[in-house]
Amino acid sequence: MIPHSLILESSISSNLLKILDEIHYTYERLTKLGDVLNSLKKEKFHFLIVPIESLDKVSSQEILESITNSFPNTLILLITNSDNWAQTAYLLKRHSAYDFLQTPLEVDHVKFTMDRSFQYLNTKVKTQFIHEAENHLYRRVIEIFDWKKSLTHKENQNISADIIHQMNINLFQGSGIGTLMSVVSILLSKSKWDQDNNHYTIQKPILDLLSENYDAAKSMFDSMSISQNVIDDNELIQTMESPLKLLPIIHSEIQTLEEALKIKSQKINVSQIPNSVNHHEIRFDQVKISYAIREVLLNAIKYSKDGDEIYIIFFQKENFLEVKFINPAYQNEDGTVGIPEKFESIIFEPFFRISSIVDDSYAKFEQFRFGLGLTLVKKILDQHQANVQIYNIEDNLKDDNKVDVCLTIRFPLIKKEN
């Protein structure tokens, strides 16, 4: 994944923009430091990059500290020079900034610093989640070995039950292997031997059920094969195509999912791609992008409700094409809504699920399963040097103060060679 930056413009930021264009990192710009908080509320950024010359007032330093406190998962990088070491060191010491880029800016140094900082950010987010998971496990252990509770509620089961539960969700819950085994068992017990004609007779409903679940199990194994191919392929996509080719893929996948949309009477609305991208290209593998788009759309469909509308909106911003998939957010099993901030990065980890409920209605449309869907979406987009994030946003499409889930993909735009 590539980092996404918010850059405060100044006389020394123009060279940085050229470097980011060269290494195909995405960014957005603003002109006033006072507008940063509003920008961070509306959109997710990994970095805020601020030229040191813009911080000549005490109030500017207070704004940086406010940003750090309000948005701890957005790292502040300073653009500085040898004349401003004292101020740079002061801000770093106070943790008002994480790191710095020294002028004159060089491509290798900028890339190294941003990659290193991005690695720290990802590790920090995962560490926070792991710490929370460890606390949950600790509470479980206390509950299990609390003899009073054990006597009154008989809750002395082993922690391994949680692991078995996850295996059941991933492999055996719903149609497919589990039901197929049950149907085979019924088939063996209910089939009747016709000794005169030397064959067994089977009731049609049983055979129909067997056929249905054979298809579901076969689909599951096909999914494993597709997933394995994606996992094994680590090559960067070299093929370059017009961004306009994304639109027919999206419409094709919507048509494929027409039956899935009818289940809850849902609708997908798609905007046009801005004409401003006509003279650009993106890395493009049609098959893999189709896989990714299907998975993203299926997630939006599954986690939306009856009559909901899903929006796909394109924006051309700075040096990238942004594609937003937006669907209504609802309450989760733990009482949170949509995608809680603590899950925004972890949701792309293998086997992670916010909900443990499996809906069989959509099984035949799935190409990725076993809790690997968004993990493989991220893998595919990494191969396209694209960025993917998922988070809650305020619903600005309707005046009902609701929350939406927004999955955002950013494809770096590369100018066509003449």
Phi, psi and omega in degrees: 000141178261149181284152179243126189240149170251123188243129175275120185286146174198185181292340182254003182272344184298322179294324177298319181298321178297320179294315179297323174298318183294321181264006174062038172268142184271150181203162170229156184241154168215163187254341183238132178298328181293343180270356186298314184301317179296320179296320181289333177289328184273331188219157180262127178233144175279324183229146164247119183252120188235123173294137183298332181293344179275359186244047182272358180245152178299322181299328179296319179293323177295323177297317178301316180295322177296319178296315181300319181288321184279329183229070185297342180263015168245113183276141178261125176247136180260142168262117188223178177215177186295338180284347185238028182298320184298313180293321178299312180298322179298314181292322178293319181295323180277002182061027174279345175218155183266317184206182182219157173245123185267136176273149359289136184289139177235146186304308185297320181292317179298313181296317180298313182296317181290321178295318180295317179294321180295322177296319177299316182299313180298319179295319180299313181297316180294321180298319178300317181291317180299319179299317178296319179296322178295320177298320178297316179297319179300316179298322179297317180298317179300316180298318184293321185260010174283105188296329179294314179294325180297321181289321186276325185245354179057039180264070180242025179290157181284152178299335180300341177301326178296319180294316179299322179300316180295321177298321179297318179298314187287328189244324193239349182283137177084194182292157180123226187298313183299310181293324178301317178297319179297318181293320177299320178298316178297318181302315182293325184275332186261343180292145184244137181275122176261098186293325182295319183261000175060046175204167178266146174251139183233135178293141184302316180303324179291317179295321178297318179295321178298314181298316182299315183279339171295315179299319180294318179293320178297319178300323179296317180290324175299320179298319179298321180294314178298316181299317180298319179298319179293317181297320185283340184268113182248009184283140174292134179294127182259337182293133180247134179218168177293140176301337180299340180287350176292325187297311178298329177295315180298314180295323178296318180291324176297318178296319177299326183265014181304316180295322178295322179293328182290336182304319179238024176052049182262166182219144176246126177253130184240130176276175175272156175278131181303139179296343182295347180269000187304328184261023180234167175228162173228160171295138193208113170241109189301316183296312183291320177297324176298317177303312184296315182295319178300316181296317180297316180294319179297320177299316179297320180294312184296322186264007171261172184244183183305132175076003181290152175250137178250137183245138171240116187234132179257140173225141170256115183232126176049247185251026182211158172259126182254131177240120181250129174253115188239127176220156182299145178263144179227169183290137177270175181299329182269007178094347176286168182241133175062238179246097178302149185304325182293343181260359189300325178265322184293337184296342177270001178282149180301139172071001180282133177225134172284323179244141179266001182280132177251126180255111182295341187301334186251005187303319186288348179267349188278135173255339174241137180223194174061029179074019182254359189308297183290334175298316181284330173301312179298319179300315180297316182289329172300320179294338176265008185054032179259159180252140176227134177221153176223134186196168176276145172226160174287141181282104180262001182276333180226155183267057181235013175055034179266173180249140175245157169264131182236117171259121185246129175245134178239116176263118175300133180268132180243126182295138178295141175280134180286000000 
